[in-house]
Amino acid sequence: MPRETGRKVIAQNKRAWHDYHIEDTYEAGLVLQGTEVKSLRLGRASLIDGYAVIKDGEAWLINVHIPEYTMGTWTNHAARRTRKLLLHRKEIDKLVSKTKEGGLTLIPLAIYFKDGKAKIEIGLAKGKKDWDKRQTLAENQAKREMARSLRYRNR
């Protein structure tokens, strides 16, 4: 059987780009149980309300929902259990220093399979204020209208 290659996105946190300024992104591995992997391969996961913390020099993913595998037995996993993230020591040290600076948090942006291995993209983010969100929406709408008018003009 050939090995799986490429990137297959399972779930994205589109709300994160609306609610936060993403300053930096990191790719991390996930420590998963067998039924979690099977559930992810079916394309079932939710990153809403999820976040990551660093405790005792280890990164942990909290409150991410991976539903139980339907064909699982008594070995099934808990849907919202805390999962360990696999990061290099230098990355963890950098994240600790940046989150201690103030106002920054770690949020999951996407879960995907990369060459057959489950990965998660986490972002170092700063929360947006309400007026920031309105300003971003207005800018996006203006860009859309400009592109639309250019299309009509070029016809």
Order of alpha helices (4+ residues) and beta strands (2+ residues): beta-alpha-beta-alpha-beta-beta-beta-alpha-beta-beta-alpha
